[in-house]
Amino acid sequence: MDVCRDAGIEPSSVDMDATSLYAAYDWSPDGAAFVFRRFFDDEGLWVAEKTGESWSASRIATDGWSPRWSAAVDRILFVANSGDIDVMDPDGTDRDTVIEVPAATAVAELRGAFEEFCASRDLDGEMVAP
């Protein structure tokens, strides 16, 4: 399993500059929900789901940037405020850091770590065969 490609992300297209770190949302592959970054009041990552004719949203994390759904719609990959790459369930539970990134790491090194993760680990952070 290639977590990034399963989430519809091609590592070569991920530009880890300041602009992309602030990407605000991603639709779930099944189209039933979307995860988004809310700024200012109640800052953090939120998931919005349609129930009947209306939408409801709940905050799943108080931090995070550039959220991306897994293809199976059971995990969300994102950049934590610390710069680490984390995953969690869509309800905010079972959060885990899959790549620890030192705070002083340059953007190029962060991109390299992200691409390495995409190519070599599943959503639980376990190594997969190349």
FENMO-V996333 format. One record per residue. RES is the residue in one small letter. NEAR is the number of other ideal C-beta (glycine too) atoms within 10 Angstrom. Layout:
RES & NEAR
RES & NEAR
//
This chain:
m & 14
d & 17
v & 25
c & 20
r & 13
d & 19
a & 21
g & 13
i & 19
e & 10
p & 16
s & 8
s & 8
v & 16
d & 12
m & 18
d & 11
a & 8
t & 8
s & 15
l & 14
y & 12
a & 17
a & 13
y & 15
d & 21
w & 14
s & 19
p & 14
d & 10
g & 9
a & 11
a & 18
f & 18
v & 24
f & 17
r & 20
r & 14
f & 10
f & 5
d & 5
d & 10
e & 15
g & 16
l & 24
w & 20
v & 22
a & 15
e & 14
k & 12
t & 8
g & 6
e & 5
s & 7
w & 11
s & 11
a & 15
s & 11
r & 13
i & 21
a & 21
t & 11
d & 14
g & 21
w & 16
s & 21
p & 25
r & 21
w & 24
s & 21
a & 17
a & 12
v & 15
d & 12
r & 21
i & 27
l & 25
f & 24
v & 24
a & 19
n & 14
s & 13
g & 18
d & 18
i & 24
d & 22
v & 23
m & 21
d & 14
p & 18
d & 10
g & 17
t & 8
d & 11
r & 15
d & 12
t & 13
v & 17
i & 18
e & 13
v & 17
p & 12
a & 7
a & 7
t & 14
a & 9
v & 14
a & 10
e & 13
l & 20
r & 17
g & 14
a & 19
f & 21
e & 16
e & 13
f & 20
c & 21
a & 14
s & 14
r & 20
d & 17
l & 21
d & 12
g & 15
e & 10
m & 8
v & 11
a & 5
p & 6
//
